[in-house]
Amino acid sequence: TLMDMLDMLRKTYDLSILMTTHDFGMLDRYADQVILVDHSILCQGTAQEVLQSEAFCNIFHRKAGA
């Protein structure tokens, strides 16, 4: 997949990759750090920290895995 290819390039060349997504299921696998933005930075941390945050729940009206 494209994400696997980008992850391989990131690891091989010690790169940082900045991307936006609404695919929350891929965050644990590919993201070292996650920033939740809605006009400003609402939350940042690991994928689990952000997905379980009150800010995430308020923005998307759901908890991770729901």
Residue pairs with C-beta under 8 A, 6 or more apart in sequence:
3 26
3 29
3 30
6 17
6 30
7 30
9 15
10 16
10 17
21 27
24 51
24 64
27 34
27 47
27 50
27 51
28 47
28 48
31 47
32 46
33 44
33 45
33 46
34 44
34 45
34 46
34 47
34 49
34 50
34 51
35 41
35 43
35 44
35 50
36 42
36 43
36 44
36 50
36 53
36 55
36 56
36 59
38 59
42 53
42 55
42 59
43 49
43 50
43 53
43 55
43 56
44 50
45 53
48 64
50 56
51 63
51 64
52 63
52 64
56 63
56 64
57 63
